């Protein structure tokens, strides 16, 4: 009897684990993962923006404006990541869509 209950329970867990991946691009657990990643890597906005602005404009502008922009975006990404971790069970915004684009600091634009 216990083996039967364990088997059925395991089957239910597997089905519930697969279902969000099949039926929804975004889910509560993808929101949780995105939030955790962004809260831990938000600081990468600083070197990313310094590099991008230095490459497209000039190094002086990259070090000055890139630093300021990176600090602002890094703080925003970290705060949004923490918000997504705390609110991951709720579909906010609608359908668990990301608040910030790109979804991850080093993701495609």
N, CA and C atoms as a LAMMPS dump frame, in Angstrom:
ITEM: TIMESTEP
0
ITEM: NUMBER OF ATOMS
327
ITEM: BOX BOUNDS ff ff ff
-5.0000000000000000e+02 5.0000000000000000e+02
-5.0000000000000000e+02 5.0000000000000000e+02
-5.0000000000000000e+02 5.0000000000000000e+02
ITEM: ATOMS id mol type element x y z
1 1 1 N 0.823 -1.195 0
2 1 2 C 0 0 0
3 1 3 C 0.868 1.26 0
4 2 1 N 1.916 1.259 0.831
5 2 2 C 2.793 2.431 0.91
6 2 3 C 3.528 2.662 -0.405
7 3 1 N 3.938 1.565 -1.082
8 3 2 C 4.624 1.7 -2.362
9 3 3 C 3.692 2.308 -3.412
10 4 1 N 2.428 1.919 -3.357
11 4 2 C 1.454 2.437 -4.308
12 4 3 C 1.255 3.94 -4.092
13 5 1 N 1.137 4.365 -2.853
14 5 2 C 0.975 5.788 -2.53
15 5 3 C 2.217 6.568 -2.944
16 6 1 N 3.386 6.007 -2.673
17 6 2 C 4.636 6.658 -3.058
18 6 3 C 4.738 6.786 -4.572
19 7 1 N 4.366 5.727 -5.294
20 7 2 C 4.418 5.755 -6.759
21 7 3 C 3.468 6.8 -7.337
22 8 1 N 2.254 6.839 -6.833
23 8 2 C 1.277 7.819 -7.309
24 8 3 C 1.75 9.235 -6.972
25 9 1 N 2.273 9.425 -5.79
26 9 2 C 2.774 10.747 -5.388
27 9 3 C 3.912 11.198 -6.287
28 10 1 N 4.822 10.288 -6.58
29 10 2 C 5.936 10.604 -7.464
30 10 3 C 5.449 10.957 -8.865
31 11 1 N 4.485 10.227 -9.357
32 11 2 C 3.912 10.51 -10.669
33 11 3 C 3.261 11.888 -10.704
34 12 1 N 2.53 12.236 -9.657
35 12 2 C 1.881 13.549 -9.583
36 12 3 C 2.927 14.656 -9.556
37 13 1 N 4 14.478 -8.791
38 13 2 C 5.065 15.487 -8.723
39 13 3 C 5.72 15.665 -10.092
40 14 1 N 5.979 14.575 -10.788
41 14 2 C 6.592 14.657 -12.123
42 14 3 C 5.669 15.379 -13.093
43 15 1 N 4.395 15.033 -13.086
44 15 2 C 3.436 15.684 -13.992
45 15 3 C 3.329 17.174 -13.686
46 16 1 N 3.243 17.515 -12.416
47 16 2 C 3.159 18.931 -12.055
48 16 3 C 4.442 19.678 -12.39
49 17 1 N 5.565 19.007 -12.321
50 17 2 C 6.83 19.646 -12.676
51 17 3 C 6.98 19.886 -14.16
52 18 1 N 6.435 18.998 -14.981
53 18 2 C 6.548 19.109 -16.436
54 18 3 C 5.5 20.054 -17.006
55 19 1 N 4.322 20.094 -16.434
56 19 2 C 3.206 20.858 -16.98
57 19 3 C 3.525 22.335 -17.219
58 20 1 N 4.12 23.071 -16.275
59 20 2 C 4.394 24.476 -16.558
60 20 3 C 5.33 24.668 -17.744
61 21 1 N 6.301 23.789 -17.905
62 21 2 C 7.231 23.915 -19.02
63 21 3 C 6.537 23.676 -20.357
64 22 1 N 5.539 22.821 -20.363
65 22 2 C 4.838 22.504 -21.602
66 22 3 C 3.832 23.592 -21.972
67 23 1 N 3.053 24.053 -21.008
68 23 2 C 1.925 24.924 -21.298
69 23 3 C 2.202 26.413 -21.139
70 24 1 N 3.293 26.78 -20.508
71 24 2 C 3.531 28.201 -20.288
72 24 3 C 5.004 28.518 -20.443
73 25 1 N 5.271 29.543 -21.215
74 25 2 C 6.65 30.006 -21.364
75 25 3 C 7.141 30.559 -20.031
76 26 1 N 6.331 31.385 -19.423
77 26 2 C 6.683 31.963 -18.131
78 26 3 C 5.84 31.292 -17.053
79 27 1 N 6.447 31.006 -15.933
80 27 2 C 5.738 30.385 -14.832
81 27 3 C 6.261 30.973 -13.534
82 28 1 N 5.661 30.555 -12.451
83 28 2 C 6.095 31.034 -11.143
84 28 3 C 7.555 30.665 -10.902
85 29 1 N 7.949 29.46 -11.299
86 29 2 C 9.321 29.036 -11.032
87 29 3 C 10.331 29.704 -11.961
88 30 1 N 9.93 30.038 -13.185
89 30 2 C 10.845 30.805 -14.042
90 30 3 C 10.992 32.221 -13.501
91 31 1 N 9.903 32.76 -12.925
92 31 2 C 9.973 34.08 -12.294
93 31 3 C 10.897 34.033 -11.085
94 32 1 N 10.814 32.971 -10.298
95 32 2 C 11.69 32.812 -9.14
96 32 3 C 13.146 32.724 -9.571
97 33 1 N 13.427 31.938 -10.585
98 33 2 C 14.801 31.815 -11.08
99 33 3 C 15.332 33.112 -11.647
100 34 1 N 14.499 33.802 -12.417
101 34 2 C 14.896 35.085 -12.993
102 34 3 C 15.167 36.095 -11.89
103 35 1 N 14.295 36.124 -10.868
104 35 2 C 14.47 37.049 -9.758
105 35 3 C 15.743 36.771 -8.983
106 36 1 N 16.01 35.5 -8.712
107 36 2 C 17.231 35.136 -7.986
108 36 3 C 18.465 35.512 -8.793
109 37 1 N 18.451 35.205 -10.081
110 37 2 C 19.597 35.533 -10.932
111 37 3 C 19.827 37.04 -10.989
112 38 1 N 18.773 37.808 -11.174
113 38 2 C 18.924 39.254 -11.283
114 38 3 C 19.31 39.908 -9.96
115 39 1 N 18.815 39.379 -8.85
116 39 2 C 19.2 39.967 -7.564
117 39 3 C 20.666 39.697 -7.24
118 40 1 N 21.21 38.596 -7.752
119 40 2 C 22.614 38.263 -7.491
120 40 3 C 23.58 38.851 -8.518
121 41 1 N 23.092 39.126 -9.73
122 41 2 C 23.998 39.596 -10.791
123 41 3 C 23.709 41.022 -11.25
124 42 1 N 22.862 41.731 -10.542
125 42 2 C 22.541 43.102 -10.935
126 42 3 C 23.762 44.004 -11.031
127 43 1 N 24.766 43.735 -10.2
128 43 2 C 25.986 44.549 -10.2
129 43 3 C 26.735 44.468 -11.528
130 44 1 N 26.484 43.434 -12.339
131 44 2 C 27.155 43.308 -13.638
132 44 3 C 26.731 44.386 -14.632
133 45 1 N 25.661 45.116 -14.31
134 45 2 C 25.261 46.242 -15.163
135 45 3 C 26.366 47.303 -15.214
136 46 1 N 27.15 47.422 -14.16
137 46 2 C 28.193 48.457 -14.116
138 46 3 C 29.266 48.203 -15.173
139 47 1 N 29.991 47.065 -15.136
140 47 2 C 31.005 46.871 -16.182
141 47 3 C 30.394 46.735 -17.576
142 48 1 N 29.187 46.183 -17.662
143 48 2 C 28.534 46.041 -18.963
144 48 3 C 28.31 47.401 -19.606
145 49 1 N 27.779 48.363 -18.854
146 49 2 C 27.502 49.683 -19.416
147 49 3 C 28.772 50.482 -19.664
148 50 1 N 29.763 50.326 -18.814
149 50 2 C 31.047 50.994 -19.068
150 50 3 C 31.621 50.496 -20.386
151 51 1 N 31.595 49.188 -20.596
152 51 2 C 32.131 48.614 -21.827
153 51 3 C 31.327 49.051 -23.048
154 52 1 N 30.003 48.944 -22.971
155 52 2 C 29.162 49.284 -24.123
156 52 3 C 29.318 50.746 -24.533
157 53 1 N 29.307 51.65 -23.571
158 53 2 C 29.421 53.077 -23.902
159 53 3 C 30.837 53.409 -24.357
160 54 1 N 31.83 52.767 -23.762
161 54 2 C 33.215 52.978 -24.214
162 54 3 C 33.393 52.512 -25.647
163 55 1 N 32.739 51.434 -26.014
164 55 2 C 32.856 50.889 -27.37
165 55 3 C 32.13 51.726 -28.408
166 56 1 N 30.948 52.228 -28.05
167 56 2 C 30.161 52.972 -29.032
168 56 3 C 30.483 54.458 -29.049
169 57 1 N 30.867 55.02 -27.921
170 57 2 C 31.162 56.457 -27.837
171 57 3 C 32.673 56.664 -27.725
172 58 1 N 33.146 56.822 -26.493
173 58 2 C 34.583 56.932 -26.232
174 58 3 C 34.855 56.491 -24.794
175 59 1 N 36.107 56.147 -24.478
176 59 2 C 36.415 55.616 -23.145
177 59 3 C 36.088 56.574 -21.995
178 60 1 N 36.294 57.878 -22.18
179 60 2 C 35.993 58.826 -21.109
180 60 3 C 34.504 58.838 -20.794
181 61 1 N 33.678 58.846 -21.832
182 61 2 C 32.234 58.809 -21.634
183 61 3 C 31.818 57.464 -21.035
184 62 1 N 32.487 56.389 -21.424
185 62 2 C 32.186 55.075 -20.882
186 62 3 C 32.46 55.003 -19.393
187 63 1 N 33.587 55.564 -18.958
188 63 2 C 33.939 55.527 -17.54
189 63 3 C 33.026 56.434 -16.721
190 64 1 N 32.62 57.568 -17.273
191 64 2 C 31.777 58.482 -16.503
192 64 3 C 30.293 58.123 -16.63
193 65 1 N 29.725 58.28 -17.826
194 65 2 C 28.301 58.02 -18.017
195 65 3 C 27.981 56.527 -17.879
196 66 1 N 28.874 55.661 -18.344
197 66 2 C 28.655 54.22 -18.223
198 66 3 C 28.588 53.783 -16.77
199 67 1 N 29.421 54.392 -15.938
200 67 2 C 29.403 54.078 -14.507
201 67 3 C 28.081 54.513 -13.877
202 68 1 N 27.654 55.732 -14.175
203 68 2 C 26.405 56.245 -13.613
204 68 3 C 25.212 55.405 -14.095
205 69 1 N 25.16 55.135 -15.394
206 69 2 C 24.072 54.339 -15.954
207 69 3 C 24.089 52.924 -15.378
208 70 1 N 25.278 52.336 -15.255
209 70 2 C 25.407 50.991 -14.702
210 70 3 C 24.97 50.914 -13.247
211 71 1 N 25.318 51.931 -12.466
212 71 2 C 24.888 51.95 -11.066
213 71 3 C 23.359 52.005 -10.967
214 72 1 N 22.751 52.853 -11.778
215 72 2 C 21.29 52.975 -11.759
216 72 3 C 20.592 51.709 -12.211
217 73 1 N 21.037 51.161 -13.349
218 73 2 C 20.414 49.935 -13.861
219 73 3 C 20.703 48.741 -12.949
220 74 1 N 21.899 48.717 -12.357
221 74 2 C 22.239 47.631 -11.436
222 74 3 C 21.366 47.652 -10.194
223 75 1 N 21.15 48.838 -9.64
224 75 2 C 20.28 48.953 -8.468
225 75 3 C 18.847 48.569 -8.83
226 76 1 N 18.385 49.016 -9.991
227 76 2 C 17.022 48.677 -10.424
228 76 3 C 16.883 47.178 -10.658
229 77 1 N 17.857 46.569 -11.332
230 77 2 C 17.79 45.132 -11.627
231 77 3 C 17.816 44.313 -10.34
232 78 1 N 18.647 44.71 -9.384
233 78 2 C 18.715 44.003 -8.1
234 78 3 C 17.399 44.122 -7.346
235 79 1 N 16.832 45.328 -7.292
236 79 2 C 15.562 45.538 -6.594
237 79 3 C 14.424 44.767 -7.265
238 80 1 N 14.381 44.791 -8.592
239 80 2 C 13.348 44.056 -9.321
240 80 3 C 13.524 42.556 -9.11
241 81 1 N 14.767 42.096 -9.077
242 81 2 C 15.023 40.681 -8.805
243 81 3 C 14.511 40.273 -7.437
244 82 1 N 14.758 41.094 -6.438
245 82 2 C 14.257 40.794 -5.089
246 82 3 C 12.728 40.798 -5.064
247 83 1 N 12.13 41.752 -5.768
248 83 2 C 10.668 41.817 -5.868
249 83 3 C 10.12 40.537 -6.5
250 84 1 N 10.78 40.068 -7.568
251 84 2 C 10.301 38.86 -8.24
252 84 3 C 10.461 37.623 -7.365
253 85 1 N 11.51 37.569 -6.558
254 85 2 C 11.688 36.438 -5.638
255 85 3 C 10.56 36.418 -4.609
256 86 1 N 10.237 37.586 -4.071
257 86 2 C 9.207 37.663 -3.028
258 86 3 C 7.817 37.384 -3.594
259 87 1 N 7.554 37.833 -4.815
260 87 2 C 6.203 37.715 -5.386
261 87 3 C 6.075 36.59 -6.406
262 88 1 N 7.033 35.65 -6.446
263 88 2 C 7.001 34.632 -7.495
264 88 3 C 5.728 33.794 -7.554
265 89 1 N 5.004 33.541 -6.453
266 89 2 C 3.794 32.719 -6.593
267 89 3 C 2.641 33.437 -7.301
268 90 1 N 2.724 34.742 -7.421
269 90 2 C 1.622 35.528 -7.974
270 90 3 C 1.938 35.966 -9.402
271 91 1 N 0.988 35.894 -10.334
272 91 2 C 1.237 36.263 -11.732
273 91 3 C 1.264 37.783 -11.933
274 92 1 N 2.2 38.434 -11.269
275 92 2 C 2.367 39.885 -11.378
276 92 3 C 3.74 40.187 -11.943
277 93 1 N 3.88 40.895 -13.034
278 93 2 C 2.834 41.323 -13.955
279 93 3 C 2.143 40.118 -14.587
280 94 1 N 1.175 40.401 -15.405
281 94 2 C 0.331 39.356 -15.98
282 94 3 C 1.159 38.244 -16.609
283 95 1 N 0.804 37.01 -16.297
284 95 2 C 1.451 35.806 -16.843
285 95 3 C 2.937 35.702 -16.506
286 96 1 N 3.356 36.274 -15.392
287 96 2 C 4.745 36.178 -14.911
288 96 3 C 5.76 36.791 -15.882
289 97 1 N 5.339 37.744 -16.678
290 97 2 C 6.243 38.348 -17.653
291 97 3 C 7.329 39.149 -16.936
292 98 1 N 8.516 39.261 -17.547
293 98 2 C 9.595 40.016 -16.906
294 98 3 C 9.269 41.509 -16.851
295 99 1 N 9.739 42.157 -15.805
296 99 2 C 9.519 43.59 -15.642
297 99 3 C 10.552 44.368 -16.438
298 100 1 N 11.773 43.857 -16.486
299 100 2 C 12.892 44.566 -17.106
300 100 3 C 13.365 43.799 -18.341
301 101 1 N 13.727 44.534 -19.378
302 101 2 C 14.316 43.904 -20.556
303 101 3 C 15.727 44.427 -20.754
304 102 1 N 16.658 43.58 -21.106
305 102 2 C 16.519 42.145 -21.275
306 102 3 C 16.231 41.457 -19.946
307 103 1 N 15.736 40.23 -20.022
308 103 2 C 15.346 39.492 -18.821
309 103 3 C 16.504 39.333 -17.837
310 104 1 N 17.686 39.087 -18.375
311 104 2 C 18.901 38.89 -17.562
312 104 3 C 19.935 39.922 -17.991
313 105 1 N 20.845 40.224 -17.079
314 105 2 C 21.805 41.299 -17.321
315 105 3 C 22.623 41.054 -18.591
316 106 1 N 22.993 39.831 -18.877
317 106 2 C 23.787 39.54 -20.069
318 106 3 C 22.965 38.865 -21.162
319 107 1 N 21.654 39.008 -21.072
320 107 2 C 20.764 38.41 -22.057
321 107 3 C 20.687 39.243 -23.324
322 108 1 N 20.127 38.665 -24.383
323 108 2 C 19.968 39.41 -25.634
324 108 3 C 18.945 40.537 -25.482
325 109 1 N 19.198 41.62 -26.139
326 109 2 C 18.322 42.807 -26.043
327 109 3 C 16.98 42.543 -26.592
